[in-house]
């Protein structure tokens, strides 16, 4: 992978056309236009601070395990092992939330708006009747997850081509969508972007419970940007498939975040400005995008092209998510950190991809869809679990810097390193607190359950099959021999 390809896979997973549309209501249904106009830059700055700290560590340790390798090296075996579990769960929630959103966008924008299909019945909904998903929703989600897994199965070259295309597509569609939304807006009232309106409770479609505390509403609304600008650890997970990784991986991460902040801000602001009626828009809940597009007076051909492009962009985002999740699972299994590690670390000699990890990622994502049901729970879980795993190596690096971590890579924050890390950690703590707030407080309970589970499992494993951690010393030589043996199998397979 080139430097651009490494950037593109993170940019594709961030995909401002995904979270910037599907989770728009997290901010708008909390404090109105100001939740977007002011909240996006605040949350975006936090994401950039985290990306810079991660990039500095990635430059020193460019390995496929990414986050958990860094945590293991800087903070010890348990810290690395715990980081891996949080990251893996977060990545599974990434896949499930994005692919759920793909089906919902297809349902609402193409079937509902374009073909006027009645998609209001229980069969189309994530929760269906009671706690069981609707059968059409289930089939659609299986098709989306299964097809992205299939494309990943057949090779990094196919995936790279599509994610490269996705990077250009996101830039192009986000630009055109913004232009046409603003050009055909009923009126341009820029004061909307800085006006705080309490839309919690029924006014905001029930996204957040009713509250009179506007600061509280503003902070929980930051889930819009923290869910959207996440997944950029994909650049780290593909380090071993990237040329000049010590330079290109950190650059891929922070540039993907920066461009997503800039383009994303213009896009979310355009949605606020183009909304015909603030009250009706807020009542749509998480994503008033279908309402905005169906009300727009832009040419119908342009409307259709933009709608279809948004759905395709979200699909390609899900494709890149499977890539990132499976590489993380493969790397963790390769180091013996997961059950069935031998199978999960298998690499196909025909396609040079971790096929078992790919399909396991897809299956676990589907199961999390069935468990989480609503998009909001999956999105909140994705943001909270991923940022916990992002912050953990930053915490380890803060204490290891100048002690056990003395030699840095080409990307170095210098004197800003520790202040930047402290800001990242403080922001991460606030986001964890958000995960405990209703109606997504199931995420908080899952955090507590996972911590208890990991502590018990760790003590059991220490007595039965201790986790050795990432390769160091003699184990590096053994790993190099294993890679050479695998490469030989690839060459023999190609020759046949």
C-alpha positions in Angstrom: 0.0 0.0 0.0 1.2 3.5 -0.8 1.0 6.4 1.5 -2.2 7.6 -0.1 -3.7 4.1 0.2 -2.9 4.1 3.9 -4.5 7.5 4.2 -7.5 6.4 2.1 -8.4 3.4 4.2 -8.6 5.6 7.4 -10.4 8.3 5.5 -12.8 5.7 4.1 -13.6 4.3 7.5 -14.1 7.8 9.0 -16.3 8.5 6.0 -18.0 11.9 6.7 -20.8 10.8 4.4 -21.5 8.0 6.9 -21.4 9.3 10.5 -21.8 12.9 9.3 -25.2 11.9 8.0 -26.4 8.9 10.0 -25.5 10.2 13.5 -26.3 13.9 12.7 -29.1 13.8 15.3 -26.7 13.0 18.2 -25.8 16.7 18.1 -28.8 18.4 16.4 -31.4 16.6 18.6 -29.5 17.8 21.7 -28.8 21.5 21.3 -30.0 22.3 17.8 -27.8 24.1 15.2 -25.1 25.1 17.8 -24.6 21.4 18.6 -23.4 21.1 15.1 -21.9 24.5 14.3 -19.9 24.7 17.6 -19.9 21.0 18.7 -18.2 19.7 15.5 -15.0 21.8 15.8 -14.8 21.0 19.6 -15.1 17.2 19.0 -12.9 17.4 16.0 -10.1 19.1 17.9 -10.2 16.2 20.4 -10.0 13.6 17.7 -7.0 15.4 16.1 -5.2 15.6 19.5 -5.7 11.8 19.9 -4.5 11.1 16.3 -1.3 13.1 16.9 -0.5 11.2 20.0 -1.2 7.9 18.3 0.8 8.9 15.3 3.9 9.6 17.3 3.7 6.1 18.8 2.9 4.5 15.4 6.0 6.1 14.0 8.1 4.4 16.6 6.3 1.0 16.4 4.8 0.5 12.9 3.3 -3.0 13.4 0.0 -4.6 12.2 -1.2 -5.0 15.8 -1.1 -1.2 16.1 -2.7 -0.1 19.4 -2.2 -3.3 21.4 1.3 -3.7 20.3 2.1 -0.2 21.4 0.4 -0.7 24.8 2.2 -4.0 25.3 5.6 -2.5 24.5 5.0 0.7 26.6 2.7 -0.6 29.4 3.3 -4.3 29.7 1.5 -7.5 28.8 -1.8 -7.0 30.6 -2.2 -3.4 29.4 -1.6 -4.5 25.8 -4.0 -7.4 26.2 -6.7 -5.2 27.6 -6.2 -2.6 24.9 -6.7 -5.3 22.3 -10.0 -6.4 23.7 -11.4 -2.9 23.9 -10.1 -2.2 20.3 -11.5 -5.4 18.9 -14.9 -4.8 20.5 -14.9 -1.3 19.2 -14.0 -2.4 15.7 -16.8 -5.0 15.7 -19.2 -2.2 16.7 -17.8 -0.1 13.8 -18.7 -2.8 11.3 -22.1 -3.4 12.7 -23.1 0.3 13.1 -21.8 1.2 9.6 -23.4 -1.7 7.9 -26.7 -1.2 9.8 -26.6 2.4 8.6 -26.0 1.2 5.0 -29.2 -0.8 4.9 -31.1 2.0 6.6 -29.9 4.6 4.1 -30.7 2.3 1.2 -34.2 1.7 2.8 -35.0 5.4 3.5 -33.3 7.2 0.6 -33.6 4.8 -2.3 -36.6 2.6 -1.5 -38.5 5.1 0.5 -37.8 8.4 -1.2 -37.0 7.4 -4.8 -39.3 4.4 -5.3 -41.9 5.4 -2.7 -41.9 2.0 -1.0 -43.6 1.9 2.4 -40.7 1.1 4.7 -42.5 1.9 8.0 -43.6 -1.7 8.8 -42.0 -3.8 11.5 -40.3 -6.1 9.0 -38.1 -3.2 7.9 -37.0 -2.1 11.4 -34.0 -3.1 13.5 -36.2 -4.0 16.5 -39.1 -5.4 14.5 -41.8 -6.8 16.8 -40.6 -6.7 20.4 -37.0 -7.6 20.7 -36.7 -9.5 17.5 -35.4 -7.8 14.3 -37.6 -7.5 11.3 -36.9 -10.1 8.6 -36.3 -7.6 5.8 -33.9 -5.7 8.0 -32.1 -8.9 8.9 -31.7 -10.1 5.4 -30.5 -6.7 4.2 -27.9 -6.5 7.0 -26.7 -10.0 6.2 -26.3 -9.1 2.5 -24.3 -6.0 3.4 -22.0 -7.6 5.9 -21.6 -10.8 3.8 -20.7 -9.0 0.6 -18.1 -6.7 2.2 -16.5 -9.8 3.9 -16.5 -11.6 0.5 -14.7 -8.7 -1.2 -12.1 -8.6 1.7 -11.7 -12.4 1.3 -10.4 -12.2 -2.2 -7.5 -9.9 -1.6 -6.0 -6.7 -0.4 -5.6 -5.5 -4.0 -9.3 -5.5 -4.6 -9.9 -3.8 -1.2 -7.2 -1.2 -1.9 -8.6 -0.3 -5.3 -12.1 0.2 -3.8 -10.9 2.1 -0.7 -8.7 4.4 -2.9 -11.8 5.0 -5.0 -13.8 5.6 -1.9 -11.3 8.4 -0.8 -11.9 10.3 -4.1 -15.6 9.6 -3.9 -16.0 11.0 -0.4 -14.2 14.2 -1.4 -16.2 14.6 -4.5 -19.7 13.7 -3.2 -19.2 15.7 0.0 -18.2 18.8 -2.1 -21.1 18.4 -4.5 -23.6 17.6 -1.8 -22.6 20.7 0.2 -22.8 22.9 -2.9 -26.3 21.7 -3.9 -27.7 21.7 -0.4 -26.6 25.3 0.2 -27.5 26.5 -3.4 -31.1 25.2 -3.1 -31.6 25.9 0.6 -35.0 27.7 1.2 -33.0 30.5 3.0 -29.5 30.8 4.4 -29.8 31.6 8.1 -26.2 31.3 9.4 -27.3 32.2 12.9 -28.8 28.7 13.1 -25.2 27.3 13.4 -24.6 29.2 16.7 -28.1 29.2 18.2 -28.6 26.8 21.2 -32.1 25.2 21.2 -33.1 22.6 23.7 -34.3 19.7 21.5 -34.0 16.9 24.0 -37.0 14.7 24.6 -39.8 14.5 22.1 -38.8 17.6 20.2 -35.6 15.8 19.0 -37.3 12.6 18.1 -36.4 11.0 21.5 -32.7 10.8 20.7 -31.9 12.1 24.2 -34.1 12.2 27.3 -35.6 15.5 28.3 -33.1 17.7 30.2 -32.9 21.4 31.1 -29.1 21.3 31.4 -27.8 22.7 28.1 -24.1 22.0 29.0 -25.0 18.3 29.6 -26.9 18.2 26.3 -24.0 19.8 24.4 -21.5 17.4 25.8 -23.5 14.2 25.0 -24.1 15.6 21.5 -20.4 15.4 20.8 -21.1 11.8 20.0 -21.8 13.1 16.4 -18.2 13.9 15.8 -16.5 11.3 18.0 -18.5 8.5 16.3 -17.9 10.0 12.8 -14.1 10.6 13.2 -13.1 7.2 14.4 -11.5 4.1 12.9 -8.4 5.9 11.8 -6.4 3.3 13.6 -6.9 1.4 10.3 -3.7 3.1 9.1 -1.8 1.4 12.0 -3.5 -2.0 11.4 -2.2 -2.1 7.8 1.3 -0.9 8.8 2.9 -4.2 7.6 1.2 -3.7 4.2 2.3 -0.1 3.8 5.6 1.2 2.3 7.8 3.4 4.6 5.3 2.8 7.4 7.2 4.9 10.0 6.4 8.0 8.0 3.2 7.1 6.0 1.2 5.6 8.9 1.2 8.6 11.2 0.7 10.9 8.3 -2.2 8.8 7.1 -3.9 9.0 10.5 -3.6 12.7 11.3 -4.3 13.8 7.7 -7.4 11.5 7.5 -8.6 13.2 10.7 -7.8 16.7 9.6 -9.5 16.5 6.2 -12.5 14.8 7.8 -12.8 17.6 10.3 -12.7 20.3 7.5 -14.9 18.6 4.9 -17.2 17.1 7.6 -17.8 20.5 9.1 -18.9 22.1 5.8 -21.2 19.1 5.2 -22.9 19.0 8.6 -23.3 22.8 8.5 -24.9 22.5 5.0 -27.5 20.1 6.4 -28.5 22.6 9.1 -28.7 25.4 6.6 -30.7 23.4 4.1 -33.3 22.1 6.5 -36.6 23.6 5.5 -38.0 23.5 9.0 -36.0 23.1 12.2 -38.8 21.7 14.2 -39.7 19.0 11.6 -36.1 18.2 11.0 -35.4 17.7 14.7 -38.4 15.4 14.9 -36.7 13.0 12.5 -34.3 11.8 15.2 -30.9 10.5 14.3 -30.8 11.3 10.6 -33.1 14.0 9.1 -31.1 13.6 5.8 -34.0 11.8 4.0 -36.3 14.7 5.1 -33.8 17.2 3.8 -33.3 15.5 0.4 -37.0 14.8 -0.2 -37.8 18.5 0.6 -34.9 19.9 -1.6 -35.8 21.7 -4.9 -32.4 20.7 -6.5 -32.8 19.0 -9.9 -34.2 15.5 -9.5 -31.3 13.9 -11.5 -28.7 15.5 -9.2 -30.7 14.5 -6.2 -30.7 10.8 -7.3 -27.0 10.8 -8.1 -26.1 12.3 -4.8 -28.4 9.9 -2.9 -27.0 6.8 -4.6 -23.4 8.1 -4.1 -24.0 8.5 -0.4 -25.2 4.9 -0.1 -22.2 3.6 -2.1 -19.8 5.7 0.1 -21.3 4.2 3.2 -21.0 0.7 1.7 -17.3 1.2 0.9 -16.9 2.5 4.5 -18.2 -0.8 5.7 -15.8 -2.6 3.4 -12.8 -0.8 4.9 -14.2 -1.5 8.4 -14.0 -5.2 7.8 -10.4 -4.8 6.6 -9.4 -3.0 9.8 -11.3 -5.3 12.1 -9.9 -8.5 10.6 -6.3 -7.3 10.6 -6.6 -6.4 14.3 -8.1 -9.9 15.0 -5.4 -11.6 12.9 -2.6 -9.7 14.7 -4.0 -10.4 18.2 -4.5 -14.1 17.3 -1.0 -14.4 15.8 0.4 -13.4 19.2 -1.9 -15.9 21.0 -4.2 -13.4 22.6 -7.6 -14.9 21.4 -9.3 -18.3 21.7 -8.8 -20.4 18.5 -5.7 -18.3 17.8 -4.2 -20.8 15.3 -7.3 -20.7 13.1 -7.8 -16.9 13.4 -4.2 -16.2 12.4 -4.5 -18.3 9.2 -3.5 -16.6 6.0 -4.8 -17.9 2.7 -2.0 -18.9 0.3 -4.4 -18.2 -2.6 -5.5 -14.7 -1.7 -2.9 -13.5 0.9 -5.6 -12.4 3.3 -6.6 -13.6 6.8 -9.8 -15.3 5.6 -10.9 -16.8 8.9 -10.5 -13.5 10.8 -12.4 -11.7 8.0 -15.5 -14.0 8.3 -15.3 -14.1 12.1 -15.3 -10.3 12.1 -18.4 -10.3 9.9 -20.2 -12.9 12.0 -19.5 -11.1 15.3 -20.6 -7.8 13.7 -23.9 -9.5 12.7 -24.4 -10.8 16.3 -23.7 -7.4 17.7 -26.4 -6.0 15.4 -28.9 -8.5 16.8 -27.8 -7.7 20.4 -27.6 -3.9 20.0 -30.5 -3.5 17.6 -30.8 0.2 17.3 -28.2 2.1 15.4 -27.7 4.6 18.3 -26.4 1.9 20.8 -24.1 0.5 18.1 -22.7 3.9 17.2 -22.2 4.9 20.9 -20.5 1.6 21.6 -18.2 2.1 18.6 -17.1 5.6 19.7 -16.6 4.8 23.4 -14.8 1.4 23.0 -12.5 2.6 20.2 -11.5 5.8 22.0 -10.8 3.8 25.2 -8.4 1.7 23.1 -6.9 4.8 21.5 -6.2 6.4 24.9 -4.7 3.3 26.6 -1.4 3.4 24.6 -1.3 7.2 25.0 -1.5 6.7 28.8 1.3 4.1 28.6 3.4 6.3 26.4 2.9 9.3 28.8 4.5 7.3 31.6 7.1 5.5 29.4 8.4 8.6 27.6 11.9 9.4 28.6 12.2 6.1 30.6 11.6 2.9 28.7 10.6 4.8 25.5 13.6 6.9 24.6 13.9 6.5 20.8 11.1 8.0 18.7 10.4 7.6 15.0 10.4 10.3 12.2 7.1 11.7 13.4 7.8 13.4 16.8 5.7 15.9 18.7 8.8 17.0 20.7 8.0 19.3 23.7 4.2 19.1 22.9 4.2 15.3 23.4 3.2 15.1 27.1 0.7 18.1 27.1 -0.9 16.6 24.0 -1.2 13.2 25.7 -2.8 14.7 28.8 -5.4 16.6 26.8 -6.2 13.3 24.9 -6.6 11.4 28.2 -8.9 14.1 29.7 -11.1 14.1 26.6 -11.2 10.3 26.6 -12.5 10.3 30.2 -15.3 12.7 29.2 -16.3 10.4 26.3 -16.4 7.3 28.7 -18.7 9.3 30.9 -21.0 10.0 27.9 -21.2 6.2 27.4 -22.9 5.8 30.8 -25.6 8.4 29.9 -29.2 7.2 28.9 -30.5 6.0 26.5 -27.2 4.5 25.5 -26.2 3.5 29.1 -26.1 -0.1 28.0 -22.7 0.8 26.7 -21.6 1.8 30.2 -22.8 -1.5 31.6 -20.9 -3.3 28.9 -17.7 -1.5 29.8 -18.1 -2.6 33.4 -18.9 -6.2 32.4 -15.9 -6.3 30.0 -13.5 -5.0 32.6 -14.7 -7.6 35.1 -14.5 -10.3 32.5 -11.0 -9.4 31.4 -9.7 -9.3 35.0 -11.1 -12.8 35.7 -10.0 -14.2 32.3 -6.5 -12.7 32.8 -5.9 -14.5 36.1 -7.3 -17.8 34.6 -5.0 -17.5 31.6 -2.0 -16.7 33.7 -2.4 -20.1 35.3 -3.4 -22.1 32.2 -1.9 -20.5 29.1 -0.2 -17.1 29.8 -0.4 -14.4 27.1 3.2 -13.8 26.0 2.6 -10.4 24.6 4.1 -9.0 21.4 7.3 -10.6 20.0 10.5 -9.3 21.5 14.0 -10.6 21.5 14.3 -14.3 20.3 10.6 -14.3 19.4 11.2 -11.7 16.8 13.6 -14.1 15.0 11.0 -16.8 15.2 8.3 -14.5 13.8 10.6 -13.5 10.9 11.1 -17.2 10.2 7.3 -17.8 10.2 6.8 -14.9 7.8 9.5 -16.2 5.5 7.8 -19.6 5.5 4.4 -18.1 4.7 5.9 -16.1 1.9 7.5 -19.3 0.5 4.0 -20.9 0.5 2.6 -17.9 -1.4 5.3 -18.2 -4.1 4.8 -22.0 -4.4 1.0 -21.4 -4.8 1.6 -18.7 -7.4 3.9 -21.0 -9.3 1.3 -23.8 -9.3 
